[in-house]
Amino acid sequence: MALPINLPYVLPDLPYDYSALQPHLSAELLELHHSKHHAAYVKGANETLERLGDAEKWQVPGLEQSLAFHIGGHLMHSMFWECLSPDGGGAPDGELGAAIDAEFGGFNGFKERLSDALTTIQGSGWAVLGWEPLAQRLMIMQVKDHHGAHVVAARPIIVADGWEHAYYLDYRNEKEKWAAAFFELADWSGANERFSAARKVPASV
């Protein structure tokens, strides 16, 4: 008999219109990315939870991997939308700006490092600026797909989508142009808030 499973994952509304990020991201690309690709991860996560309720013991490992993939896709995209703003761009100030200067030798050095992480992903994945609480430092990471090859305890501050569906319609194979466009849209105000919250989480091993 199937176990009762709540289906908690819901596609979030964007905090701006589909046309709001033009000319850096077209309305067509943003609508496709949000209403089709992100929605597919939400649907996949909920369907996998339903399947887990009916699963035999031997089926669970494969379903757990599917669940991690779809939940990871949902969570990464939900943060990604918050990392973009029609009023974005420029450089961070405040605590985050100071920490970036200290860790990367200035904003330009950071921008180059994150752009490299975004444009050199093998296959599909994300470039992430995260706060690693044990070492108390900012780190740039590449996340494979949505959920692999990242520092487990790190808390993301800003994430850039390196999957082809995030840029190909507008930029084709010129991923460097997408990296430049991302920095024209980056919402440093929200990133500063996430950085402040991340630093309050106690380090533990």
N, C-alpha and C positions, 0 to 999 in steps of 0.2 A: 504494500500500500504506500502511496506517495506521501511524503512528509509535507506538512504545510510550510510553504516558503513565501516569505514576503519578498516582493520585487521592488527594492528600494532605489534603483537607479533611474534617474530622469534626466533627459536632455535639458541643460540649462538654457535660458534665454541669453542671447548676447547682450552685453551692456551698451551696444551701439547698433545702428542700422547696418544692413549688409553693404550699403554704399558709403559708409562713413570713413572707411580706410583708404579710399581712392585718393591719389593715383597709385599708391604703393601696393595695394591689393584690390583687385577688381571686385565688384559686387557679385559677379558670376562665380568667381573662385571662392569667395567667402561663404556664399550661400551653399555651394556644393560641399565645401569642407565641413561646415557646421551641420546642415540639415541631412546630409547623406553619410559622410564618413564618420563624424562624431556620433550621429544617431545610430550607426551600425554597431559601434562599440557598446552603447547603452543597451541596445537590443540583444547583442551577444552575451553581455553579462547577465541580464535577466533570464535569458533562455538557458544559459549554463547553470544558473542556480536552480531552475526548474528541473533540469536533467539530473543534477546532483541529488535531488529529492527522490528520484526513481532509480538511481544508479546502484548496480551491484558493486561489491567491494573492489573487484578487479578493474572496474571502469574509472574509479575515482582519480587516479594519478593523471590520466589524460584530461579529465574534466577540470582538475585543479589548475593545470597549465592553461587551459582555455579561459578559465575564470581570471587568472592573473593577467593574461593578455588583454582581455576586454575591459576589466576594471582599470588596469593601467592606462589603456587608451582613453577611457572616459576621464580619469583623474588628470592625466597630462593635458588633454584638450581643455578641460574645465579651467585649469590654471592658465593655459596658453591664451585663452580669450581675455583673461584678466591682465595679461602681460602686454596687451596691445591697446592703443588709445588713439583716437583721432587727434588728440592734443599731445601725443608722445614725441619722442625724439630728444635730442640734446644729450646731456650727461647727468648722472645722478649727483645729488648734493647730500648734505647731512651725513649721518653715520655711515650709510652705504657708500657714498662717494669717498669718504675718508678711508674706509676699509678697502675699497677697490684701489685707491692710490697706494696704500701701504702694501697690499698683496701683489699687485701687478705693475707697480711703478707708474701708475697714471691710467686715465681712462682709455687713451689710445692703445696702450699695451693690452689692456683688458679686451677692448673691442677687437683687436687683431686675434687674440687667443680664442675668444668665443666664436668669432667668424671662422677660424680654422677648424674648430670643433664641429661647427655646423656643416661646413662644406666638405669635410673629409670623412664623414660617416660612411662606412662600408655597408651598403644596403640601406635599410630604413632605420630611423632613430631620431634622437633629440640631442640638442646641445643644452646643457643645464649649468647655471651658476647656482651653487648650493653652499649652505653653511654647514661645515662639519663640526659638530658640537664638542667632540672629544679633544680635537686639536685646536678648537676655537679659531677656525680660519675659513676663509672663502676658498672654494674649489670649483674648477670647471671640469665637467664630466660629459662624456658621451653615453647616452642611454640607448642600448640596442633595442629595436622595436619600441616597446613601451615600458619594459620592466626588467631588462637585463643589463649587466655590466655597469652597475652604479654603486656608489657608496651607500650602504643600507641606511645608516643613521643620519645621513645628510638631509637637510631640509631645503627644498628648492626655493630659490629667491626669484629667478626668472628663467623661463624655458622657451626655447626656439625650436619649432617643428621642422625637422629635416626630411620628413616623408615627402615623396614626390607630389602627393595630392595637395600639399601645402603651398606649392609654388609653381608647378609645371605649366598650368594653364596660362599664367602670366609671364613666366620667365624661361619656359622650356628647360634646357639643360644648363642654363647659366646660373648656377647656384650661388655664385658670388654676388650677383645682382639681388637675389633674394635675401642674402645676409645683410647687404647694405640697406635694403628696404625695411628689414626687421628693425634695424636701429633707428630708422626714421619714425617708427611706430611704437617703440618700446616705452612702456609706462613706468617711469622711475619712481613716481609717487607711490604706486602700489607696491613696487619692489622694496622701497624703503620701509613700508609698513610690515611686509613679510620678514625683512631682515631684522627689524626691531623685535618682532614676536619670536623669531628663531633664536635670537641670542638670549632670550629669557628661559628657554628650555634647558634644564640642568643636564650637564654631560653625565653619562653613565657608561659602564662597560658590562 
